[in-house]
Every structure is written in structure tokens, then in C-alpha cells.
Amino acid sequence: MKEIDIQNLGQREQTLLELSFRPGQSEKRVRNILWSALLVLAGLLLFSRYGSGLGTITGFALVVVVVSAIEKITYAREILTYKSLVRALTHRLEEVQGIELTPSGGHPAARSRLAARRDGAHS
């Protein structure tokens, strides 16, 4: 990729592109999720063993829900950014190859399937 190609990406896309080449990013996320799950399990065991009140358990459950929601929202935002990055890279590749750009909402493989059907019909 040329520097101009990277500059044409949005800031979040640039960051995600940079992070995708760093080893250990996925492992770090999985590790954080496992730690979160272990802490929830440990908290539930402590609450059940020492008989905490309903208010304490409710508060703990609310914290768990908030942390889980934040994790899911963060993950969903990254997936959407990855999709945006893939689309931007696909458009750049189409420009370099000199082929028709995939329209917004289109799918580049649809053009290939259509061409394959046409070639098959002509055979």
C-alpha cells in the first residue's frame, strides 16, 4: 500500500489497520474476557458462600451486565470498522486493477458470480 492509500482511510480504520499487524492483540482480548468471566465466577462464589444480601447481589449483577454490554458494544464497533476497512481496501484494489468499482451496498463477489454464469451460458 502507498502512504496516500492509508491517509485516505478514516482515523479509526487507520488505527485498526495498524493494530491488525500487531501480534497478540486477539490473544489479549481473549485473556481479558477470560479474566472478566473468572472474576464474575469468583464474586458469585464469595457471595453465595458468605450469604450476602439481595442488594449486594443485585449491585454485582448490574456491574456484570454493564461490563458485558461495554465488551459487546466495543466488539460490535470493531466489526463495523473492519467491514468499513475491507470495503475501502476493496475499492482501492478495484481502482488499481482498473475495474468497475463495487457500488455502495454491493458485493464484489456478486460481479464474479454473474460473470461466471454468463461464461457458463456461452459455453
C-alpha positions in Angstrom: 0.0 0.0 0.0 1.1 3.5 -0.6 1.0 6.1 2.1 -1.8 8.0 0.3 -3.9 4.9 0.4 -3.5 4.8 4.2 -4.2 8.5 4.5 -7.4 8.1 2.6 -8.7 5.8 5.3 -10.6 7.2 8.3 -8.7 7.6 11.6 -10.4 4.6 13.2 -9.7 2.5 10.1 -6.0 3.5 10.1 -5.8 2.5 13.8 -7.5 -0.8 13.1 -5.2 -1.5 10.2 -2.2 -0.8 12.3 -3.5 -3.0 15.2 -4.2 -5.9 12.8 -0.5 -6.3 12.2 0.4 -6.4 15.9 0.8 -9.9 17.2 -1.0 -10.8 20.3 -4.0 -8.4 20.0 -6.6 -11.1 19.7 -5.0 -13.1 22.5 -5.1 -10.1 24.7 -8.8 -9.6 24.1 -9.5 -13.3 24.9 -7.4 -13.1 28.0 -9.3 -10.0 29.2 -12.6 -11.8 28.6 -11.4 -14.8 30.5 -10.3 -12.7 33.4 -13.7 -11.0 33.4 -15.5 -14.3 33.5 -13.3 -15.6 36.3 -13.9 -12.5 38.4 -17.6 -12.9 37.9 -17.4 -16.6 39.0 -15.2 -15.7 42.0 -17.6 -13.0 43.0 -20.6 -15.3 42.8 -18.8 -18.0 44.8 -17.9 -15.5 47.5 -21.4 -14.0 47.6 -23.0 -17.5 47.8 -20.5 -18.7 50.5 -20.8 -15.7 52.8 -24.6 -15.1 52.3 -24.6 -11.5 51.0 -27.8 -9.6 50.9 -30.1 -9.1 47.9 -28.9 -5.5 47.4 -25.2 -6.6 47.2 -26.0 -9.4 44.7 -28.2 -7.0 42.6 -25.4 -4.5 42.5 -22.9 -7.1 41.5 -25.3 -8.3 38.7 -25.6 -4.8 37.5 -21.8 -4.4 37.3 -21.6 -7.6 35.4 -24.3 -6.5 32.9 -22.6 -3.1 32.3 -19.2 -4.7 31.8 -20.6 -7.3 29.4 -22.5 -4.6 27.5 -19.4 -2.5 27.1 -17.4 -5.5 25.8 -20.2 -6.3 23.3 -20.5 -2.7 22.1 -16.7 -2.4 21.7 -16.6 -5.7 19.8 -19.5 -4.6 17.5 -17.9 -1.3 16.8 -14.7 -3.0 15.8 -16.5 -5.4 13.5 -18.2 -2.5 11.8 -14.9 -0.7 11.4 -13.3 -3.9 10.0 -16.1 -4.0 7.4 -15.5 -0.4 6.5 -11.8 -1.1 6.2 -12.4 -4.1 3.9 -14.7 -2.0 1.7 -12.1 0.7 1.5 -9.3 -1.8 0.6 -11.6 -3.5 -1.9 -12.3 -0.1 -3.6 -8.6 0.7 -3.8 -7.8 -2.8 -5.2 -10.6 -2.3 -7.9 -9.1 1.1 -8.7 -5.6 -0.4 -9.1 -7.0 -3.2 -11.2 -8.9 -0.7 -13.4 -12.2 -2.5 -13.0 -15.6 -1.1 -12.2 -16.0 -0.1 -8.5 -18.4 -2.1 -6.4 -21.4 0.2 -5.7 -22.3 1.2 -2.2 -24.3 -1.7 -0.7 -23.0 -4.0 -3.5 -20.8 -7.1 -3.1 -17.7 -7.6 -5.2 -18.3 -11.4 -5.4 -21.7 -10.8 -7.0 -19.9 -9.4 -10.1 -17.7 -12.5 -10.3 -20.7 -14.9 -9.9 -22.6 -13.0 -12.6 -19.6 -13.2 -14.9 -19.2 -16.9 -14.2 -22.9 -17.5 -15.1 -22.5 -15.6 -18.3 -19.4 -17.5 -19.2 -21.2 -20.8 -18.4 -24.2 -19.8 -20.5 -22.0 -19.0 -23.5 -20.3 -22.4 -23.3 
